[in-house]
Amino acid sequence: MKNLQELCRSFQVEEEGAVASEYAILISGIAVAIFAAVTILGGAVLQLYEEAARKFPA
């Protein structure tokens, strides 16, 4: 019975590490998605701002 209790406690302790690594993977995925969106849309947004700036007199 004591071994079962120790096993349950060790799972509780190890679960916190698993949750932290899952959050790290999630944050990494979000960062990659943001980077990809900025890379893909960056040129289009730059052109949009340049076009708007050309419409104003210097």
Buried (B, 14 or more C-beta within 10 A) or exposed (E): EEEEEEEEEEEEEEEEEEEEEEEEEEEEEEEEEEEEEEEEEEEEEEEEEEEEEEEEEE
